[in-house]
Amino acid sequence: DTDSWELYDLKNDPLQMHNIYHTPEAAIILPDLMKQLHELQMLYEDPIQ
């Protein structure tokens, strides 16, 4: 499914077995990550925004 987001804690889960995107802990950092993603998309003129 390419329409779902994934987020992994590579320090504690280097094999990327547990998607933490929908956890309360991830909710704390997601706004900043989304902002960074948007800024990079704009910088590189990414057509998929």
C-alpha positions in Angstrom: 0.0 0.0 0.0 1.8 3.1 -1.2 -0.7 5.5 0.4 0.3 4.8 4.0 3.1 6.5 6.0 5.8 4.6 7.8 8.2 5.8 10.5 10.8 3.7 12.2 13.1 4.1 15.1 16.3 3.0 13.5 18.3 3.1 16.8 15.9 0.6 18.6 14.5 -1.1 15.5 17.3 -1.3 12.9 15.5 -4.0 10.9 12.4 -1.8 10.6 10.0 -4.3 11.9 7.7 -2.0 13.9 6.1 1.0 12.2 5.7 3.7 14.9 3.9 6.2 12.7 0.6 5.9 14.5 2.0 5.9 18.1 1.7 8.7 20.6 5.5 9.0 20.7 5.6 9.7 17.0 2.9 12.2 17.2 5.3 14.5 19.0 7.8 14.6 16.2 5.6 14.2 13.2 4.8 17.9 12.7 8.5 18.8 12.5 9.2 15.9 10.2 6.4 16.9 7.9 7.7 20.5 7.8 11.1 19.3 6.9 9.7 17.1 4.2 7.7 20.0 2.7 10.8 22.2 2.8 12.9 19.7 0.9 10.1 19.1 -1.6 10.0 22.8 -2.3 13.8 23.1 -2.4 14.1 20.3 -5.0 10.9 21.2 -6.8 9.5 17.7 -6.2 6.5 17.2 -8.4 4.9 14.8 -5.9 3.8 17.0 -3.1 
